[in-house]
Amino acid sequence: MNTGTLGAPRVRDAVASDLAFIVEANLAMARETEGKALSREVLERGVAAVLESPARGFYLVAERAGEALGCLLVTREWSDWRDGDWWWLQSVYVLPSARRGGVFRTLHGEVARRAAATPGVVGLRLYVERDNVRALATYAAIGMHETAYRLYEREAARGRDER
């Protein structure tokens, strides 16, 4: 069944029982967009850490008729320049069968609604793989635009072998 052809999805806060879906979504997203195989064990701990500690962020899940179709993570970044928080959309994933059916648009709309209702939120940001043409078009269609910034990183030395 193409779940993208039914009515608008419902968005809700993720709960502990969503851990398996969120982990599978992240594994699939990393494979599809970056060709990476993430460690399931590390990912399970990472997702659980957010679900157990709202200070780290929050997950939203989109569903229809009780079936999870997509999810995303929102984290916060303090901006001293703006005296407020940027909300970062991360770990965005929609099941292939539900794509082009308004799932991401509904998830994004809920994040935007919450951001507008939360004092101190200055805007929404996300990062995307340069070659992910479909995602770039989707983000432009909902009013997001490319910034002048480039993203750099350097991984920290880890004391745990599984990372």
C-alpha positions in Angstrom: 0.0 0.0 0.0 1.3 3.5 -0.8 0.8 5.2 2.6 1.5 8.6 0.9 -1.9 8.7 -0.7 -4.0 8.8 2.5 -5.0 11.7 4.6 -2.6 14.1 6.4 -0.4 12.4 8.9 -0.6 13.0 12.6 2.5 14.3 14.4 3.3 13.5 18.0 6.2 13.5 20.4 8.2 10.3 20.3 8.0 8.0 23.3 10.2 5.1 24.5 8.2 2.6 22.4 9.3 4.5 19.3 13.0 3.7 19.9 13.1 0.8 17.4 11.4 2.8 14.6 13.7 5.8 15.2 16.8 3.5 15.2 15.7 1.8 12.0 14.9 5.2 10.4 18.4 6.5 11.2 20.1 3.3 9.9 18.2 3.6 6.7 18.8 7.4 6.3 22.6 6.9 6.8 22.7 4.2 4.2 20.6 6.1 1.7 22.1 9.5 2.0 25.7 8.9 2.9 26.3 5.2 2.2 27.2 4.7 5.9 26.6 1.7 8.1 26.0 3.1 11.6 26.5 1.0 14.8 23.1 -0.1 15.9 24.3 -0.4 19.5 25.7 3.2 19.6 22.6 4.5 17.8 20.2 2.8 20.3 22.1 4.5 23.1 22.0 7.8 21.4 18.3 7.7 20.6 17.5 6.5 24.1 19.6 9.4 25.6 17.3 11.9 23.8 14.1 10.1 24.8 15.2 10.0 28.4 16.5 13.6 28.6 14.5 16.3 27.0 17.3 18.8 27.5 19.1 17.0 24.7 16.3 17.6 22.2 13.1 15.9 21.1 11.9 13.5 18.4 8.7 13.9 16.5 7.0 10.9 14.8 4.5 11.2 11.9 1.9 8.5 11.6 -1.3 7.4 9.9 -3.7 5.0 11.4 -1.1 4.1 14.1 1.7 3.4 11.5 4.9 5.4 11.9 5.9 6.9 8.6 8.6 9.3 9.5 10.5 11.1 12.2 13.0 13.8 13.0 15.0 15.1 15.9 15.1 18.7 17.1 18.2 19.9 19.0 19.0 23.4 20.2 22.0 25.6 19.6 22.5 28.8 21.6 23.2 31.9 19.6 24.9 34.7 21.6 24.5 36.9 18.6 20.7 36.6 18.7 20.2 35.8 22.4 18.2 32.8 21.5 18.1 29.2 20.3 18.3 27.9 16.8 16.4 24.7 16.5 18.2 22.2 14.3 16.2 19.6 12.4 18.3 16.4 12.4 17.9 12.7 11.6 15.0 13.4 9.2 13.6 10.3 7.6 10.4 9.3 5.8 9.6 5.8 4.8 10.0 5.3 1.0 6.4 4.3 0.7 5.3 7.5 2.3 7.5 10.0 0.4 5.8 12.8 -1.6 2.8 12.4 0.6 3.2 15.4 2.9 4.9 13.6 5.8 8.0 15.8 6.0 5.9 18.9 5.3 3.7 18.0 8.2 6.6 17.3 10.5 8.3 20.6 9.5 5.0 22.4 10.1 4.7 21.1 13.6 8.3 22.1 14.4 7.7 25.6 13.0 4.5 25.9 15.0 6.3 24.8 18.2 9.2 27.1 17.5 6.9 30.1 17.0 5.1 29.3 20.3 8.4 28.9 22.2 10.0 32.2 23.5 13.6 32.5 22.6 13.6 30.4 19.4 15.2 32.5 16.7 14.8 30.1 13.8 15.1 26.6 12.2 18.2 25.1 10.6 19.2 21.9 9.1 22.1 20.4 7.2 21.8 18.3 4.1 24.2 16.3 1.9 25.3 18.5 -1.1 24.1 15.9 -3.6 20.7 15.1 -2.1 18.8 17.0 -4.8 15.4 15.8 -3.7 15.9 17.0 -0.2 17.3 20.3 -1.4 14.2 20.9 -3.5 11.9 19.9 -0.6 13.6 22.3 1.8 13.4 25.1 -0.7 9.7 24.4 -1.3 8.9 24.9 2.4 10.7 28.3 2.5 14.2 27.3 3.8 17.2 28.7 2.0 20.9 27.9 1.8 23.1 30.0 4.1 26.5 31.5 3.6 28.0 29.1 6.2 29.9 25.9 5.5 30.0 23.2 8.1 33.3 21.9 9.4 33.9 19.2 11.9 36.6 17.3 13.8 35.7 14.3 15.7 36.7 14.1 19.4 39.0 11.3 20.5 36.8 8.7 22.1 37.6 6.3 24.9 35.1 3.7 23.8 36.0 1.2 21.0 32.4 1.0 19.6 32.4 4.6 18.4 
